[in-house]
Amino acid sequence: MQTSVEKSFLVKGLIDHFLKKGLDISLANYSGYKKPMILKRHAPDVMAIDKSNGMVYIGLVKTCNELGDQKTKEEFEDFPKRLLKSKYPEKVRLPFIIGVPENCQEKVQESFKNFEIPWRENIEIISLKEN
């Protein structure tokens, strides 16, 4: 599969995942949506919101080949640290969802270890398979 076709497939899968969870897609790197803005150094692929509580979800897709890239390292460093801006004193980290092809799901945590980035509770990996 070509990388751009694979990325488009993965982004669509992540959008579908968020919609199944009842979230509204606010921004997405996909046809018909406004592109996400840069958060620190990079833009995620999808941003969704839970209208019931205002929680923002950051979604990123990666092909197996991208899991060792410098850009991926920077995204894995930055996105899990994002905090919900709220009126409450406790700091809440935004959920960070990483969508990857099903054949490389286990490589995501390996990448975090190789990059020496701590794993955080707000990180979720989802496996996206072809229909």
URDA-V66854 format. One record per residue. SS is DSSP state (h for helix, s for strand, l for the rest). PSI is psi in whole degrees, 0 to 359 (* if undefined). Layout:
{{SS	PSI} {SS	PSI}}
This chain:
{{l	135} {l	149} {h	315} {h	323} {h	317} {h	317} {h	317} {h	317} {h	316} {h	318} {h	316} {h	320} {h	321} {h	320} {h	313} {h	320} {h	312} {h	319} {h	321} {h	331} {l	358} {l	18} {l	154} {s	132} {s	115} {s	323} {s	144} {s	147} {l	62} {l	151} {l	132} {l	354} {l	154} {l	138} {l	143} {l	152} {l	163} {s	131} {s	104} {l	273} {l	338} {s	159} {s	137} {l	177} {l	327} {s	141} {s	129} {s	160} {s	141} {s	107} {l	337} {l	330} {l	0} {l	5} {s	133} {s	134} {s	132} {s	125} {s	136} {s	137} {s	147} {s	138} {l	164} {h	321} {h	337} {h	349} {h	344} {h	4} {l	154} {h	319} {h	317} {h	317} {h	313} {h	318} {h	318} {h	332} {h	317} {h	310} {h	319} {h	346} {h	349} {l	135} {s	148} {l	126} {l	117} {l	174} {l	353} {l	147} {l	329} {l	144} {l	130} {l	125} {s	140} {l	141} {s	133} {s	111} {s	125} {s	118} {s	127} {s	160} {s	148} {h	334} {h	357} {h	22} {l	317} {h	343} {h	344} {h	308} {h	327} {h	320} {h	317} {h	316} {h	313} {h	324} {h	352} {l	45} {l	128} {l	142} {l	137} {l	154} {l	338} {l	5} {s	134} {s	136} {s	131} {s	142} {s	126} {s	119} {l	154} {l	144} {l	*}}
